[in-house]
Amino acid sequence: MDCIITLNIGTSAVKLIAYDLNGNEIANRKGTYPTFHEKPNFSEQDPEQVFITVLFVLKGLLNDPIFTKKHTVISIVLSSAMHTVLCVDNQGIPIGNAMIWADNRANAEAKELDLSNLGSELYFATGTPIHPMSPLVKIAWIKNKEPERFKKTFKFISLKEYIIFQLTGQYVIDYSLASATGLFNIHSLTWETNALDYAGINSSNLSDAKPIYFSDLKLLPELAKSLKISIKTRILIGSSDGCFSTIGSGVVRKGQAIISITSSSAVRVASKEIIKDENKSIFNYILDKDHYVSGGPSNNGAVAFDWFGRQFGDFKNGLDFEHAISDLLKEASYVQPGANGLLFLPYLLGERAPIWNSNARGVYFGININHRQKHFVRATVEGILFEIYSIGRNLQKHRNFETLCVNGFFATIPFCAQILADMFNIKVYSNHNVNSSNSGAALLALTDLGIYKNLDEAATSVSYSEIYEPNIHNNIRYEQFYEIFEKLSQKLGAEFEQIASLQDVVE
């Protein structure tokens, strides 16, 4: 039986899912890798460790006789998280670790550029907000702070590009991922000259940009032999995880929006037109020639609750982490909306949309003598979702949406999905598929094979098994608390700067 493999290189793990040509999942593998925070504002990953993990999960499936006796892989599609920068020399060997999206060390460069006329020009040309997440300012930081590494660098690439190079020997990047670098002109579909000049590089220091359907890639012969796969297997360059997650949730039409909450989170809409935001706070990334994906990302999705669980969860009686988290959420569900007057600003990794402040910090506000652990749990969940709500409200200034879909493990937890319905006062649709990036990759492959005529048709195949109706009383309550949440996020700007300047060591 013919099948396709989707390979998503995420923030904390690589997820491999194989699908048949009807879009049904037939096998999956997962491998994890760490993120290193050596200093404040540093978030790095070892590219070789990521590649070894990719090979491990891929080889594990392709060498499994139970799988290979029944299935023939005819297509492999890749996706990955955005905003990664890795320096490699002219042999393709990494020079240091990769700086991932959460890395905020280019804060000074981002601030200076954002306040300049050039910053505005680059935002409207590239669709990428000016922020330390952007590879544009990450490269500028390397140029300014690590000039020796900058001089030795042959290519500045993402982790996905590194994986593709290791598999095929080619340096290519898809339009979708390129449009999240701050270096790619989303109108001309070329590397933006002004951005290159600012970063101190030229187009030869970057990969060749290709459409997401690009498939002129061939596995290296020795690798194909090791993987026991035909060298003729079609390899699709694919897209970013965010764009694939949007398709995989069936969101490609007007009036729809998608909330994704994995380690990070985002609110997105898809359209044939970009959003022209004078505040420069909304991203516009390319999906294909007929679609842009617009919205706002947050650094602090499930990673914030993961932090809370690891610091304050109860691991007694042999409970593993997932069970401890489940117990915390169950405890929080017994607390009324608003957590008895306790608010949480979830900015543990600084923040992107909508405040775009890399120095933002986490805050519990309103603590009194009557608050117990269950109130902190509820406030933590609500704080993460208030941040999502703030992005959604900003997006609603430009696009109306009547339906809201959710994906990612955290967002699809019924407790969380219901809170989102209450906050937005909109029906929320969910299904049991938490791997929407892989699903979107599968839909691209099926479209490439001619099973669907386009991505619009492919997206209509997505169905939802759960619908959450908003509770108007909870909505009124949440609006009252959100007003305070929003004010605190703005008012504490100066204090965020001060406390960030005093944090200089990691214990």
C-alpha positions as CSV (number, residue, x, y, z in Angstrom):
1,M,0.0,0.0,0.0
2,D,1.4,3.4,-1.0
3,C,1.8,5.9,1.8
4,I,3.3,9.3,2.7
5,I,5.5,10.3,5.6
6,T,5.3,13.7,7.3
7,L,8.2,14.8,9.4
8,N,7.7,17.8,11.7
9,I,10.8,19.3,13.4
10,G,9.2,21.0,16.4
11,T,10.6,23.0,19.3
12,S,11.0,20.0,21.6
13,A,10.6,17.0,19.4
14,V,10.5,15.6,15.9
15,K,7.1,13.9,15.1
16,L,6.9,11.5,12.3
17,I,3.4,10.3,11.1
18,A,2.7,8.1,8.1
19,Y,-0.6,8.4,6.3
20,D,-2.3,6.3,3.7
21,L,-3.6,8.0,0.5
22,N,-7.0,8.5,2.2
23,G,-5.4,10.7,4.8
24,N,-5.7,8.1,7.6
25,E,-2.8,7.8,10.1
26,I,-1.1,4.4,9.9
27,A,2.0,4.8,12.0
28,N,3.9,7.3,14.1
29,R,7.2,7.9,15.8
30,K,8.5,10.6,18.1
31,G,11.9,11.7,19.4
32,T,12.8,14.5,21.8
33,Y,15.8,16.8,22.2
34,P,16.5,19.5,24.8
35,T,16.8,23.3,24.6
36,F,19.7,24.9,26.4
37,H,19.4,28.2,28.3
38,E,23.1,28.8,29.1
39,K,22.6,32.5,29.9
40,P,19.6,34.8,30.3
41,N,17.9,35.3,26.9
42,F,19.7,32.3,25.4
43,S,17.7,29.5,23.9
44,E,19.7,27.1,21.8
45,Q,19.6,23.6,20.4
46,D,22.4,21.2,19.2
47,P,21.8,20.8,15.4
48,E,23.6,17.4,15.3
49,Q,21.5,16.1,18.1
50,V,18.3,17.2,16.2
51,F,19.5,15.5,13.1
52,I,20.4,12.3,14.9
53,T,16.9,12.3,16.4
54,V,15.4,12.8,13.0
55,L,17.4,9.9,11.6
56,F,16.5,7.8,14.6
57,V,12.7,8.1,14.2
58,L,12.9,7.9,10.4
59,K,15.1,4.8,10.4
60,G,13.1,3.3,13.1
61,L,10.0,3.3,11.0
62,L,11.5,2.6,7.6
63,N,13.5,-0.4,9.0
64,D,10.5,-1.8,10.8
65,P,9.5,-5.0,8.9
66,I,5.9,-4.7,10.2
67,F,5.6,-1.4,8.4
68,T,7.7,-2.0,5.3
69,K,6.0,-5.3,4.4
70,K,2.6,-3.5,4.1
71,H,3.6,-0.1,2.9
72,T,5.7,1.7,0.3
73,V,6.7,5.3,1.0
74,I,6.1,7.4,-2.1
75,S,6.5,10.8,-0.6
76,I,8.1,12.5,2.4
77,V,7.1,16.0,3.5
78,L,9.0,18.2,5.9
79,S,7.9,21.0,8.3
80,S,9.5,22.8,11.2
81,A,9.3,25.5,13.7
82,M,10.2,29.0,12.5
83,H,12.8,31.7,13.4
84,T,15.8,29.5,13.9
85,V,19.4,30.6,12.9
86,L,22.3,28.2,12.5
87,C,25.7,29.2,11.2
88,V,27.5,26.6,9.1
89,D,30.9,26.6,7.3
90,N,31.6,25.8,3.7
91,Q,31.5,22.1,4.5
92,G,28.1,22.4,6.1
93,I,29.5,21.9,9.6
94,P,27.7,23.8,12.3
95,I,29.6,26.7,14.0
96,G,28.0,26.6,17.4
97,N,24.4,25.7,18.3
98,A,21.2,26.9,16.6
99,M,19.4,30.0,18.1
100,I,15.7,29.1,18.2
101,W,12.6,31.3,18.2
102,A,12.7,31.8,22.0
103,D,16.2,33.3,21.9
104,N,16.0,37.0,23.0
105,R,19.7,38.0,23.0
106,A,19.2,40.3,20.0
107,N,16.9,42.5,22.0
108,A,19.0,45.7,21.6
109,E,19.3,45.3,17.8
110,A,15.6,44.7,17.6
111,K,14.7,47.8,19.6
112,E,17.0,50.0,17.6
113,L,15.7,48.7,14.2
114,D,12.1,48.8,15.3
115,L,12.3,52.6,16.1
116,S,13.9,53.4,12.7
117,N,12.3,54.1,9.3
118,L,14.2,51.1,8.0
119,G,12.4,48.9,10.5
120,S,9.0,50.0,9.2
121,E,10.1,49.4,5.6
122,L,11.3,46.0,6.3
123,Y,8.1,45.0,8.2
124,F,5.9,45.9,5.3
125,A,8.3,44.3,2.8
126,T,8.8,41.0,4.7
127,G,5.7,40.6,6.8
128,T,7.8,39.8,9.9
129,P,7.5,41.9,13.0
130,I,10.8,43.4,14.3
131,H,11.6,41.3,17.3
132,P,14.6,39.2,18.7
133,M,12.8,36.1,17.4
134,S,13.6,37.2,13.8
135,P,16.5,35.6,12.0
136,L,17.2,39.1,10.6
137,V,18.2,40.6,13.9
138,K,19.7,37.3,15.2
139,I,22.2,37.5,12.3
140,A,22.8,41.2,13.1
141,W,23.5,40.2,16.7
142,I,26.1,37.6,15.5
143,K,27.7,40.2,13.3
144,N,27.9,42.7,16.2
145,K,28.7,40.4,19.1
146,E,30.5,37.4,17.6
147,P,32.3,38.8,14.6
148,E,34.7,35.8,14.3
149,R,31.8,33.3,14.0
150,F,30.1,35.7,11.5
151,K,33.2,35.8,9.3
152,K,33.5,32.0,9.3
153,T,29.9,31.5,8.3
154,F,29.2,30.3,4.8
155,K,25.4,30.0,5.2
156,F,22.9,31.2,7.8
157,I,20.2,28.5,7.8
158,S,17.3,27.1,9.9
159,L,17.3,23.6,11.5
160,K,15.0,22.4,8.7
161,E,17.5,23.6,6.1
162,Y,20.2,21.8,8.0
163,I,18.2,18.6,8.0
164,I,17.5,18.9,4.2
165,F,21.2,19.5,3.6
166,Q,22.1,16.4,5.6
167,L,19.6,14.3,3.7
168,T,20.1,15.7,0.2
169,G,23.2,17.8,0.0
170,Q,21.2,20.9,-1.1
171,Y,20.6,24.3,0.5
172,V,16.9,25.1,0.0
173,I,14.2,26.9,2.0
174,D,10.5,27.0,1.3
175,Y,8.7,30.4,0.8
176,S,6.8,29.9,4.0
177,L,9.8,29.5,6.2
178,A,11.7,32.2,4.3
179,S,8.8,34.6,4.9
180,A,9.3,34.2,8.7
181,T,13.0,35.3,8.6
182,G,12.5,39.0,8.1
183,L,14.8,38.7,5.1
184,F,12.4,37.7,2.4
185,N,10.2,40.0,0.4
186,I,6.7,38.5,0.4
187,H,5.6,40.6,-2.6
188,S,8.5,39.9,-5.0
189,L,9.3,36.4,-3.5
190,T,13.0,37.3,-3.4
191,W,15.5,38.0,-0.7
192,E,15.0,41.6,0.4
193,T,18.1,43.8,-0.5
194,N,17.6,46.3,2.4
195,A,17.3,43.4,4.9
196,L,20.5,41.8,3.5
197,D,22.4,45.1,3.8
198,Y,21.2,45.5,7.4
199,A,22.3,42.0,8.3
200,G,25.7,42.5,6.5
201,I,25.2,39.5,4.2
202,N,24.2,38.7,0.6
203,S,21.8,36.2,-0.9
204,S,24.6,33.7,-1.4
205,N,24.8,33.4,2.4
206,L,21.2,32.1,2.4
207,S,19.5,29.1,0.8
208,D,17.6,29.1,-2.5
209,A,13.9,29.9,-1.8
210,K,11.4,27.6,-3.3
211,P,7.6,27.1,-3.3
212,I,6.2,24.7,-0.8
213,Y,5.5,22.1,-3.5
214,F,9.1,22.0,-4.6
215,S,10.2,18.4,-4.9
216,D,13.4,18.4,-6.9
217,L,15.2,16.9,-3.9
218,K,16.8,13.4,-3.9
219,L,18.1,11.5,-0.9
220,L,21.9,11.0,-0.9
221,P,22.5,7.4,-2.2
222,E,24.3,6.1,0.9
223,L,21.5,7.5,3.1
224,A,18.7,6.0,1.0
225,K,20.5,2.6,1.3
226,S,20.8,3.0,5.1
227,L,17.1,3.9,5.4
228,K,16.1,1.1,3.0
229,I,14.1,3.5,0.9
230,S,14.1,4.2,-2.9
231,I,16.2,7.1,-4.1
232,K,13.2,7.9,-6.3
233,T,11.0,8.7,-3.3
234,R,9.5,12.1,-3.7
235,I,10.6,14.6,-1.1
236,L,8.5,17.7,-0.7
237,I,10.2,20.8,0.8
238,G,7.0,21.5,2.7
239,S,6.2,24.5,4.9
240,S,6.5,25.9,8.4
241,D,4.7,24.2,11.2
242,G,2.4,27.2,11.7
243,C,1.2,27.3,8.1
244,F,0.7,23.5,8.0
245,S,-1.1,23.6,11.3
246,T,-3.6,26.1,9.8
247,I,-4.3,23.9,6.8
248,G,-4.4,20.8,9.0
249,S,-7.1,22.4,11.1
250,G,-9.2,23.1,7.9
251,V,-8.8,26.9,8.3
252,V,-8.3,28.5,4.8
253,R,-11.5,30.5,4.4
254,K,-12.8,33.9,5.6
255,G,-14.6,33.9,8.9
256,Q,-12.3,31.2,10.4
257,A,-9.5,31.4,12.9
258,I,-7.2,28.9,14.5
259,I,-5.6,28.8,17.9
260,S,-2.6,26.5,18.3
261,I,-1.1,25.9,21.7
262,T,2.0,23.7,21.8
263,S,5.2,24.8,23.6
264,S,4.5,28.2,22.1
265,S,1.1,29.4,20.8
266,A,-0.5,31.5,18.0
267,V,-3.7,32.8,16.6
268,R,-3.9,32.7,12.8
269,V,-6.2,33.4,9.9
270,A,-5.7,32.6,6.2
271,S,-6.6,34.9,3.4
272,K,-5.7,35.8,-0.2
273,E,-4.6,39.3,1.1
274,I,-2.1,40.3,3.7
275,I,-3.1,42.4,6.8
276,K,-1.6,45.9,6.6
277,D,-1.1,46.6,10.3
278,E,0.3,50.1,11.0
279,N,1.3,49.0,14.5
280,K,3.6,46.3,12.9
281,S,2.3,43.7,15.3
282,I,0.8,41.1,13.0
283,F,2.8,38.6,10.9
284,N,2.0,37.8,7.3
285,Y,3.6,34.5,6.1
286,I,3.3,32.8,2.7
287,L,1.5,29.5,2.4
288,D,1.2,29.3,-1.4
289,K,0.3,31.6,-4.3
290,D,-3.3,31.7,-3.1
291,H,-2.9,32.1,0.7
292,Y,-1.2,34.2,3.3
293,V,-1.3,33.1,6.9
294,S,-1.6,36.1,9.3
295,G,-1.7,36.4,13.0
296,G,0.3,36.7,16.2
297,P,2.6,34.3,18.1
298,S,3.2,33.9,21.8
299,N,6.3,32.6,23.4
300,N,4.4,31.3,26.4
301,G,2.0,28.5,25.6
302,A,2.1,25.1,27.2
303,V,5.8,25.7,28.1
304,A,4.5,28.1,30.9
305,F,2.2,25.4,32.3
306,D,5.0,22.8,32.0
307,W,7.2,25.1,34.1
308,F,4.5,25.4,36.7
309,G,3.9,21.7,36.8
310,R,7.6,20.9,37.2
311,Q,8.1,23.4,40.0
312,F,4.9,22.9,42.0
313,G,3.3,19.7,40.8
314,D,2.8,16.8,43.2
315,F,5.0,13.8,42.1
316,K,4.3,11.7,45.2
317,N,3.0,8.2,45.1
318,G,4.9,7.4,41.9
319,L,3.0,9.8,39.7
320,D,4.7,10.6,36.4
321,F,4.7,14.1,35.0
322,E,1.6,13.7,32.8
323,H,-0.4,12.3,35.6
324,A,0.7,15.1,37.9
325,I,-0.3,17.7,35.2
326,S,-3.7,15.9,34.8
327,D,-4.3,16.1,38.6
328,L,-3.4,19.9,38.6
329,L,-5.9,20.6,35.8
330,K,-8.6,18.6,37.6
331,E,-8.0,20.6,40.7
332,A,-8.2,23.8,38.8
333,S,-11.5,22.9,37.2
334,Y,-13.2,23.1,40.6
335,V,-12.2,26.8,40.9
336,Q,-14.5,29.5,39.6
337,P,-13.4,31.7,36.6
338,G,-11.0,34.4,37.8
339,A,-9.2,32.2,40.3
340,N,-10.6,34.1,43.3
341,G,-9.0,37.4,42.2
342,L,-5.6,35.9,41.2
343,L,-4.0,36.8,37.8
344,F,-1.0,35.5,36.1
345,L,1.0,37.2,33.4
346,P,2.7,34.2,31.6
347,Y,5.7,36.0,30.1
348,L,8.3,33.5,31.2
349,L,10.2,33.7,27.9
350,G,9.6,37.4,27.2
351,E,6.8,37.9,24.8
352,R,6.0,38.4,21.2
353,A,2.4,39.3,20.2
354,P,0.7,41.6,21.0
355,I,3.1,43.5,23.3
356,W,6.4,42.5,21.5
357,N,8.5,42.9,24.6
358,S,11.3,40.4,25.0
359,N,12.0,41.7,28.5
360,A,8.5,41.0,29.8
361,R,8.4,38.7,32.8
362,G,6.0,36.4,34.6
363,V,3.9,37.9,37.4
364,Y,1.3,36.6,39.8
365,F,-0.9,39.5,40.8
366,G,-3.6,39.8,43.5
367,I,-2.2,37.1,45.9
368,N,-3.9,37.1,49.3
369,I,-3.9,34.8,52.4
370,N,-6.8,32.7,51.1
371,H,-5.2,31.6,47.9
372,R,-4.2,27.9,47.7
373,Q,-2.5,25.8,45.1
374,K,-5.7,25.2,43.1
375,H,-6.1,29.0,42.6
376,F,-2.5,29.3,41.3
377,V,-3.2,26.4,38.9
378,R,-6.4,28.0,37.6
379,A,-4.7,31.5,37.3
380,T,-1.8,29.9,35.4
381,V,-4.1,28.3,32.8
382,E,-6.2,31.5,32.5
383,G,-3.1,33.7,32.2
384,I,-1.8,31.6,29.2
385,L,-5.3,31.8,27.6
386,F,-5.7,35.5,28.4
387,E,-2.5,36.1,26.4
388,I,-4.0,34.1,23.5
389,Y,-7.2,36.2,23.8
390,S,-5.2,39.4,23.6
391,I,-3.7,38.2,20.3
392,G,-7.1,37.3,19.0
393,R,-8.6,40.7,20.0
394,N,-5.8,42.4,18.1
395,L,-6.4,40.2,15.1
396,Q,-10.1,40.9,15.2
397,K,-9.4,44.6,14.4
398,H,-8.5,43.4,10.9
399,R,-10.4,40.2,10.3
400,N,-13.8,39.1,11.6
401,F,-14.1,35.4,12.5
402,E,-17.3,33.6,13.5
403,T,-15.7,30.2,14.1
404,L,-12.7,29.3,16.2
405,C,-10.8,26.1,15.8
406,V,-8.2,24.8,18.3
407,N,-5.3,22.4,18.0
408,G,-2.2,21.3,19.9
409,F,-2.3,19.3,23.1
410,F,-3.0,22.2,25.5
411,A,-5.7,23.9,23.5
412,T,-7.6,20.7,22.9
413,I,-7.9,19.8,26.6
414,P,-11.7,20.2,27.2
415,F,-11.1,22.4,30.3
416,C,-8.9,24.8,28.2
417,A,-11.1,24.7,25.1
418,Q,-14.1,25.7,27.2
419,I,-12.3,28.6,28.7
420,L,-11.3,29.8,25.2
421,A,-15.0,29.6,24.2
422,D,-16.0,31.7,27.2
423,M,-13.3,34.3,26.7
424,F,-14.0,34.8,23.0
425,N,-17.7,34.3,23.4
426,I,-17.5,32.2,20.2
427,K,-18.1,28.5,19.5
428,V,-14.9,26.6,19.6
429,Y,-14.3,23.5,17.4
430,S,-11.9,20.8,18.4
431,N,-11.0,17.2,17.4
432,H,-8.8,14.6,18.7
433,N,-6.0,15.3,16.3
434,V,-3.3,17.1,18.2
435,N,-0.8,16.8,15.4
436,S,-2.2,19.3,12.9
437,S,1.2,20.3,11.5
438,N,1.6,16.7,10.3
439,S,-2.0,16.6,9.1
440,G,-1.4,19.8,7.1
441,A,1.8,18.3,5.6
442,A,-0.2,15.2,4.6
443,L,-2.9,17.4,2.9
444,L,-0.1,19.1,0.9
445,A,1.3,15.7,-0.2
446,L,-2.2,14.5,-1.2
447,T,-2.8,17.7,-3.2
448,D,0.6,17.2,-4.8
449,L,-0.4,13.7,-5.8
450,G,-3.7,15.0,-7.4
451,I,-6.0,13.5,-4.8
452,Y,-7.2,17.0,-4.0
453,K,-7.2,19.7,-6.7
454,N,-6.0,22.5,-4.3
455,L,-5.5,23.2,-0.6
456,D,-9.0,24.7,-0.3
457,E,-10.5,21.4,-1.2
458,A,-8.0,19.5,1.0
459,A,-9.0,21.6,4.0
460,T,-12.7,20.7,3.6
461,S,-11.8,17.1,4.5
462,V,-11.0,18.2,8.1
463,S,-13.8,17.4,10.5
464,Y,-14.4,18.3,14.2
465,S,-15.8,16.0,16.9
466,E,-16.2,18.5,19.7
467,I,-18.0,21.8,19.9
468,Y,-17.8,24.1,23.0
469,E,-20.5,26.6,23.5
470,P,-19.6,29.9,25.3
471,N,-21.0,30.6,28.7
472,I,-22.1,34.3,28.7
473,H,-21.8,34.6,32.5
474,N,-18.2,33.4,32.4
475,N,-17.5,35.7,29.4
476,I,-18.6,38.7,31.5
477,R,-16.4,37.6,34.3
478,Y,-13.4,37.1,32.1
479,E,-13.8,40.5,30.4
480,Q,-13.5,42.1,33.9
481,F,-10.3,40.2,34.6
482,Y,-8.9,40.7,31.1
483,E,-9.2,44.5,31.5
484,I,-6.8,44.2,34.5
485,F,-4.6,41.7,32.6
486,E,-4.2,44.1,29.7
487,K,-3.4,47.1,31.9
488,L,-0.8,45.2,33.9
489,S,0.9,44.0,30.7
490,Q,1.3,47.6,29.5
491,K,1.9,49.4,32.8
492,L,4.8,47.1,33.9
493,G,6.8,47.8,30.8
494,A,9.4,50.0,32.6
495,E,9.6,47.5,35.5
496,F,10.2,44.6,33.1
497,E,13.1,46.5,31.6
498,Q,14.6,47.2,35.1
499,I,14.3,43.6,36.3
500,A,15.7,42.2,33.1
501,S,18.8,44.5,33.4
502,L,19.4,43.0,36.9
503,Q,19.2,39.4,35.8
504,D,22.7,38.4,34.8
505,V,23.3,34.8,36.0
506,V,21.6,31.5,35.8
507,E,21.9,29.3,38.9
